[in-house]
């Protein structure tokens, strides 16, 4: 299993039935934004700092097939992008992301 990670608002996640179709930002960009374990903390600080009610979603990237593309993005880093809905069957786990006093999210241990 090759885990990749996605930040999702609780209300958006609760609205998903068989698949998650992404946030308004994902829809605007044409793909769901994912990160590796090494990238996710910086991604949260840059794009979701101070945002409450976030979940961290761990996804088995091996189950996403050709819809998952690894593409250069911020600073030349390669990020996983999913072109299509996320099937809920590919989700390994979800965890809440509480905020620290500094406005940064407190992450669980990731595999």
Secondary structure, 3 states (H helix, E strand, C coil): CCEEEEEEEHHHHHCCCCEECCCHHHHHHCCEECECHHHHHHHHHHHCCCCCCEEEEEEEHHHCHHHEEEEECHHHCEEEEECCCEEHHHEEEEEECCECCCCCECCCCCC
